[in-house]
Amino acid sequence: MAKYRKEPIPEHFQSAEEAGDFWDNHDLTDYWDQTRETDLKFGLRRRRYFIGIDPGIAKDLQHISEAEGISSETMANLWLQEKLQEKKRRNALTT
């Protein structure tokens, strides 16, 4: 019978996204013997801006984001980011 070989945990991840990708595809219980207790402190600050959204748009946003399996906040941020990038590209082409 073939023995299961797990991929080693990288010594250092280059970004939070890289760490997320690794753990999205690996089960921590397979690596429990390689973990150790540590003391972590985070000073993350995320600035949030609140804007009014038409109730009909908010309802549609909620239905679409639920169907996609993501939060309404994430969906709105993705769409706004796409539109802003399109606008920047158009402006760059005209200047």
C-alpha positions as CSV (number, residue, x, y, z in Angstrom):
1,M,0.0,0.0,0.0
2,A,1.3,3.4,-1.0
3,K,2.0,5.8,2.0
4,Y,0.4,9.2,1.8
5,R,3.0,12.0,1.3
6,K,1.9,15.4,2.4
7,E,3.4,18.6,1.0
8,P,5.5,20.4,3.6
9,I,4.3,23.6,5.1
10,P,6.4,26.5,3.5
11,E,8.9,28.0,5.9
12,H,7.6,31.5,5.0
13,F,4.6,32.6,3.0
14,Q,5.2,35.6,0.7
15,S,1.7,37.0,1.4
16,A,-1.5,36.4,3.3
17,E,-3.0,35.3,0.0
18,E,-0.3,32.7,-0.5
19,A,-1.0,31.3,3.0
20,G,-4.7,31.4,2.4
21,D,-4.2,29.4,-0.9
22,F,-2.1,26.8,0.9
23,W,-4.6,26.3,3.7
24,D,-7.6,26.4,1.4
25,N,-6.1,23.3,-0.2
26,H,-4.6,21.5,2.8
27,D,-6.2,20.2,6.0
28,L,-4.6,21.5,9.3
29,T,-5.2,18.1,10.9
30,D,-2.7,16.6,8.5
31,Y,-0.1,19.1,9.9
32,W,-1.0,19.2,13.5
33,D,2.2,17.5,14.6
34,Q,4.2,20.4,12.9
35,T,2.4,23.2,14.7
36,R,3.4,25.0,17.9
37,E,1.8,27.5,20.1
38,T,2.7,31.1,19.4
39,D,1.8,34.6,20.6
40,L,0.6,36.7,17.7
41,K,-0.5,40.3,17.8
42,F,-2.1,42.1,14.9
43,G,-2.6,45.8,14.6
44,L,-4.8,45.7,11.5
45,R,-6.9,48.7,10.8
46,R,-9.3,48.7,8.0
47,R,-11.1,51.9,7.1
48,R,-14.7,51.5,6.0
49,Y,-16.8,53.9,4.1
50,F,-20.6,53.7,4.2
51,I,-22.6,54.8,1.3
52,G,-26.4,54.8,0.7
53,I,-27.7,52.2,-1.8
54,D,-31.1,52.2,-3.4
55,P,-33.2,49.5,-1.7
56,G,-33.9,47.7,-5.0
57,I,-30.2,47.7,-5.9
58,A,-29.4,46.4,-2.4
59,K,-31.9,43.6,-2.8
60,D,-30.6,42.5,-6.2
61,L,-27.0,42.7,-4.8
62,Q,-27.9,40.4,-1.9
63,H,-29.6,37.8,-4.2
64,I,-26.7,37.8,-6.7
65,S,-24.0,37.6,-4.0
66,E,-25.8,34.8,-2.2
67,A,-26.0,32.8,-5.4
68,E,-22.3,33.4,-5.9
69,G,-21.6,32.3,-2.3
70,I,-20.0,35.6,-1.2
71,S,-21.0,38.5,1.0
72,S,-22.8,41.5,-0.4
73,E,-20.0,43.7,0.8
74,T,-17.4,41.6,-1.2
75,M,-19.6,41.6,-4.3
76,A,-20.1,45.4,-4.1
77,N,-16.3,45.9,-3.7
78,L,-15.5,43.7,-6.6
79,W,-18.0,45.4,-8.9
80,L,-16.8,48.9,-7.8
81,Q,-13.2,47.9,-8.3
82,E,-14.0,46.6,-11.9
83,K,-15.9,49.8,-12.8
84,L,-13.1,52.0,-11.4
85,Q,-10.5,50.1,-13.4
86,E,-12.5,50.4,-16.5
87,K,-12.9,54.2,-15.9
88,K,-9.1,54.5,-15.3
89,R,-8.3,52.6,-18.5
90,R,-10.7,54.8,-20.5
91,N,-9.2,57.9,-19.1
92,A,-5.7,56.7,-19.8
93,L,-6.6,56.1,-23.4
94,T,-8.0,59.6,-23.8
95,T,-5.1,61.5,-22.2
